[in-house]
Amino acid sequence: MSTFDHEFTDFHTLTKDETLEFFHTDEQNGLNYDVANKILKEIGENSLGDDSKIDYKAMIIHQICNAMILVLFISMIISFAIHDWITGGVITFVVGVNVIIGLIQEYKASKTMNSLKQLSSPNAHVIRFGNSEIISSKDVVPGDIVSVKVGDTIPADLRLISMQNFETDEALLTGEALPVSKDCDLIFPKDEHTPVGDRINLAYSSSSVVKGRAIGVVIKTGLNTEIGKIAKSLTTDEGLISKNPNFSFWKNSWITIKQSCGAFLGTTVGTPLHRKLSKLAVLLFFVAVIFAIVVMASQKFDVDKGVAIYAICVALSMIPSSLVVVLTITMSVGASVMASRNVIIRRLDSLEALGAVNDICSDKTGTLTQGKMIARQVWVPNFGTIMVNDSNEPFNPTVGNINLIPKQSPYEFKNEEEEDVGILQGFKNRYLNKTLPESLDLRLFTKWLETATLANIAKVFLNGENKWTVHGDPTEIAIQVFASRMDLPRSRLTGESIPNGDITDDSDSKGAEEEKVDENADFQHLAEFPFDSTIKRMSAIYNDHRNNTTEVFTKGASESVLKNCTYWYGENQDTLLHLTETDKAFIQKNVNTLSAEGLRVLAFASKSFKNDELSQETKEKLTSNREFVEDKLIFLGLIGIYDPPRQETAGAVKKFHQAGINVRMLTGDFPGTAKAIAQEVGILPINLYHYPKDVIDIMVMTGTQFDDLSEEEIDNLPVLPLVIARCSPQTKVRMIEALHRRGKFCAMTGDGVNDSPSLKMANVGIAMGINGSDVAKEASDIVLRDDNFASILNAVEEGRRMSDNIQKFVLQLLAENVAQALYLIVGLVFIDSEHKSVFPLSPVEVLWVIVVTSCFPAMGLGLELAAPDLMERPPNDSKAGIFTWEVIADMFVYGLMMAGSCMATFTTIIYGKDSGELGQNCNNKYSSICDPVYKARSGAFATMTWCALILAWEVVDMRRSFFRMKPETDEPVKQFFRDIWSNKFLFWSIMFGFASAFPVVYIPVINDKVFLHRPIGYEWGLAIAYTVAFWVGCELHKYVKRVYFRKKSKAHNPENDLENGNMKNPFEAYSTSTTIRTDIIINPKK
């Protein structure tokens, strides 16, 4: 067994030798096989859980444990207890269908999620017993010696022991957008707390290598890694049961019981629809019990089997038994539709919840944008500005137009009043053929280009499939692609081989497996000072064989490079000028100009030493003294790199605004870039300069500014920011909390492990399927297959369609329940000769209407197409859910009219031709004296069935007439038939329902033995007449509603409620915020 301390975590405080000794291993030999196997058995596999195993037991419990199913389950048990096999069988069927459909959908979602698992590296290069081997990452154990290189995913947490120019992308873990440069020799003090992101002598599981290579010893695996700790924390439901220390033991106990029951029944957890339906089920259960008692009381509590069955049926008439099945099927269909539109629904009810979303908080990179960097502008002082246009393939250097604006800087031509700024088309050919105007010194641009190419280790090449492939950091890739456009790739200057061919036509490289360097190349690499996040620049030192010089090439953040520059070139390379403060201010204006266009700006500089004049001391300084190397540099120019928005993003944002939904950008990017992209896609207004500065300070904030505000100060802001730049994971959580305090129902997108808390806290968590971590996906409700922001629009639209349709069939089913309950209870006033109530419908008739007649039309309503104005309405009220006051009023109005129609049919038949003869013992078996009651039941049954079917058609639109669903048409008759035929499932369900009334009335034995009714003749006319009367009543009710809602308002941005704004200007709330306290924004309280 292992002999090391499993609880020890402070490996960043140990030296390399101390770490190796801790695990009883060494760099050359690693662990032997026996020790590695023992450790693996002791601590388990290096994974975050079993990706392939599906917990069927948990899935079944999840499907059963909700209030509606539990109510049906209780009814089923009672039915079987009194030997009512028909009723019990029907309820069993309903419960079984719901559970099976829910299981199938959840199983599909689980399988899809498993196919998206991409977080862990599948294999690892380790040293075991002195041999270099490739093993499954799951078999890696603490003490293993692991080697990683560019492109690898780190399989476990490592203490680095050797490295070369090693950088990792830890965005999934820490949220840091830039690669982290590592230092294996650094040791941190044991008595100080060092944040995870600052422990640069460690490399973390799930991080990817973007530069260099390294060897490290595994210190933690599986759930003990930093990423594993986050994954483990997400498996608990902390906060579900809360306790107040100020309350007594008994009060806290009561709160605990109440919250536990609420969580079990679903009345306090889940989406608004889930909570509302769970509360409705509990309410209806108690109402059903009361109604059952009323039935037994009407029989003077002389309860035989028939009375017990009828009592159960009356109770069931209050419970929409088919609602659960229809709801599950509707959501499953919606989930299937969304799967074809690149949206994976992990939790069925989350799709409906999207219909209530009024705020969407989105990341920028890869979601709103393509997540691929493209060099757009290059400025070389006294040479001009090079612009790259029409390039939509970030990795392809052969696509796009390159033009030159001679002599002018971005700032100058941006402010040029004349339209013609003298653009030279086809700059690449002019440069290669040396046909540029004589006033331009070609050497100025060549010097910048060589610096950009060599201060860079990214690779761009054609692979074996003749596709452009890249290796390296995204920013360096963009620069290298630009250099390749100008036919000056790194390999041409250094002689390095490129896998599967160089990007140039005359390359002799044929897919070398290992990097080789031509000793006769123009430049020989001598040393490098890697990018340091504290000073934000890097430098590479080369020997230039052409000129017998040693060259220093530096690139980095503009402010970092500029402060170390002392010179810049004049009209040509022979003129070297001192860089004054005025010059630096001018350069900064150009930096700001490029940033305002949404470009990430980097600066380049260089300096040169003649080899013949180099002393030994200077040579040593060039490879060891960074301060010396990066001092007194010559400023060469700027590059603006662009992460272009997806083509569909701007249109999606506009549609969200039309739908009354705010879109907020929470990004780790710089404020200038974030603001420019937000303006381009419509999150911020284009004419931002028209707004007062204090308003802009509200619209756009940094994460530090937002985090420095107290909760009270955030709540006192008139509106919340639309863009937060340099955003940390904690900032995202605070934004969600602020939205919740304002009563907002929000969705949050995320991809990294660090986004998991905000995804879990949001009402709807949306994870990225391509670039998202497994932990983020597990914490989310919805996963985007294509990482595309526009796919969220598809999901919201489907969520609203589904919510609309759920509202329709819930109204239909509950109105039928109201009608049945009223009719059955009021019908108890009919007393036979034995002074017992005569049941106006038999138990089987009740179940037939509840399950058969209602279920299929309700399914049809769930398949209704989206209304034309669906995305022009405000979001659904998350508090009211589907149970708006209009729906509640409709439910009782339609229920009363339906019950009245049935009662009128029953009464007319009984007291018409048959003079009120109610027979004797007609609730249990047929006799000739019961003939009037049996015929009256047939008539009432037909009326109830047909009214329920008519109601299904009527609720297709809550207000428009059934005969004019689309009043704008010029052919109302043809349009009417198109409307009823547009939903074929609903049409044939209603036709089947109409026709089904005849067989069950006329088929012998079934009619008088099962349904307890008899064939009828003239009574059909009464059933039809009262059904038509119900139809007319529905149309009159909708006409009254149309008059009442004549001034139906269109969607507006929810934030505008503060200022009574409208969607003609989605930013009106901000334009009218003139009383903003700038002191808490500009100088926030610390």
Secondary structure as UniProt FT lines:
FT   TURN            6..7
FT   HELIX           11..13
FT   HELIX           16..22
FT   TURN            23..24
FT   TURN            27..29
FT   STRAND          30..31
FT   HELIX           33..43
FT   HELIX           56..64
FT   HELIX           67..81
FT   TURN            82..83
FT   HELIX           85..115
FT   STRAND          123..128
FT   TURN            129..130
FT   STRAND          131..136
FT   HELIX           137..139
FT   TURN            142..143
FT   STRAND          145..149
FT   TURN            150..151
FT   STRAND          157..169
FT   HELIX           171..174
FT   STRAND          180..181
FT   TURN            184..185
FT   TURN            190..191
FT   HELIX           196..198
FT   TURN            200..201
FT   STRAND          202..203
FT   TURN            205..206
FT   STRAND          208..220
FT   HELIX           222..224
FT   HELIX           226..233
FT   TURN            234..235
FT   TURN            238..239
FT   TURN            245..246
FT   HELIX           249..265
FT   HELIX           272..298
FT   TURN            299..301
FT   HELIX           305..317
FT   HELIX           321..339
FT   TURN            340..342
FT   STRAND          343..345
FT   HELIX           348..353
FT   HELIX           354..356
FT   STRAND          359..362
FT   HELIX           364..368
FT   STRAND          374..380
FT   TURN            381..383
FT   STRAND          384..389
FT   TURN            394..395
FT   TURN            397..398
FT   STRAND          401..406
FT   HELIX           410..414
FT   HELIX           427..433
FT   TURN            438..439
FT   HELIX           442..454
FT   STRAND          459..462
FT   TURN            464..465
FT   STRAND          468..471
FT   HELIX           474..485
FT   TURN            486..487
FT   HELIX           490..494
FT   TURN            499..500
FT   TURN            505..506
FT   TURN            519..520
FT   STRAND          523..532
FT   TURN            533..536
FT   STRAND          537..544
FT   TURN            545..548
FT   STRAND          549..557
FT   HELIX           558..562
FT   TURN            563..564
FT   STRAND          565..569
FT   TURN            573..574
FT   STRAND          576..578
FT   HELIX           581..596
FT   TURN            597..598
FT   STRAND          599..610
FT   HELIX           611..613
FT   HELIX           616..624
FT   HELIX           626..629
FT   STRAND          633..642
FT   TURN            647..648
FT   HELIX           649..658
FT   TURN            659..660
FT   STRAND          662..666
FT   HELIX           671..681
FT   TURN            686..687
FT   HELIX           688..690
FT   HELIX           693..699
FT   STRAND          700..702
FT   HELIX           703..707
FT   HELIX           711..716
FT   STRAND          723..725
FT   HELIX           729..741
FT   TURN            742..743
FT   STRAND          746..750
FT   HELIX           753..755
FT   HELIX           756..761
FT   STRAND          764..768
FT   HELIX           774..779
FT   STRAND          782..784
FT   TURN            785..786
FT   HELIX           789..826
FT   HELIX           827..829
FT   TURN            833..834
FT   HELIX           843..847
FT   HELIX           848..853
FT   HELIX           854..862
FT   TURN            868..869
FT   HELIX           870..872
FT   TURN            878..882
FT   HELIX           885..911
FT   TURN            912..916
FT   TURN            922..924
FT   HELIX           928..930
FT   HELIX           931..954
FT   TURN            955..956
FT   HELIX           962..964
FT   TURN            967..968
FT   HELIX           972..982
FT   HELIX           984..1002
FT   TURN            1004..1005
FT   HELIX           1006..1010
FT   HELIX           1019..1044
FT   TURN            1045..1047
FT   HELIX           1054..1058
FT   TURN            1059..1060
FT   TURN            1063..1064
FT   TURN            1066..1067
FT   HELIX           1068..1071
FT   HELIX           1079..1082
//
